[in-house]
Amino acid sequence: MARTMTTKQLIGFTITGTAIGVTIGTTIELIFSYIFSYIAGAGYSPGVPAFLEQFQNSNNAVLIERMIYALYGVVCAFAGILYKNETRPLALTSAMHFGIILITGLAAGAYLKWWTSGIELLGIIGTIAVVYLLIWLGIFLSTRAEVKRINNQLS
């Protein structure tokens, strides 16, 4: 039986997703900026130059970029609701969830001009997959440890 979410839950998912999206987005941005500054000798860039150059004011560009990171995080948070269905196999739920994350990430990346070639697109897909796998593994191990702790308390 489907349950509807309360307003408090909707707000919680939105705030959590926003925070996680901006945190992950800016962290990855910093990592890539560091890599490119090391390779090309350039300084910090808050985003892809092709995206930033579309704006007369870089603050507006960065604000829009952060809003997209936030929206991406909100989509990811709500996509996590898929895991509430315990009758569906975990592998299928994870594949569906990853599909949503990947498609949303590619949409965000297309708008933010994260790639200009097929090789760069593959790099973006790989980055999304690695970040997804790391987060999935962390949640899986944490949940498994919690189940083990509860089982130990019950026995």
Stockholm file with secondary structure:
# STOCKHOLM 1.0

chainA/1-155         MARTMTTKQLIGFTITGTAIGVTIGTTIELIFSYIFSYIAGAGYSPGVPAFLEQFQNSNNAVLIERMIYALYGVVCAFAGILYKNETRPLALTSAMHFGIILITGLAAGAYLKWWTSGIELLGIIGTIAVVYLLIWLGIFLSTRAEVKRINNQLS
#=GR chainA/1-155 SS CCCCCCHHHHHHHHHHHHHHHHHHHHHHHHHHHHHHHHHHCCCCCSSCHHHHTTCSSHHHHHHHHHHHHHHHHHHHHHHGGGGGCSSSCHHHHHHHHHHHHHHHHHHHHHHTTCCSSHHHHHHHHHHHHHHHHHHHHHHHHHHHHHHHHHHHHHC
#=GC SS_cons         CCCCCCHHHHHHHHHHHHHHHHHHHHHHHHHHHHHHHHHHCCCCCSSCHHHHTTCSSHHHHHHHHHHHHHHHHHHHHHHGGGGGCSSSCHHHHHHHHHHHHHHHHHHHHHHTTCCSSHHHHHHHHHHHHHHHHHHHHHHHHHHHHHHHHHHHHHC
//
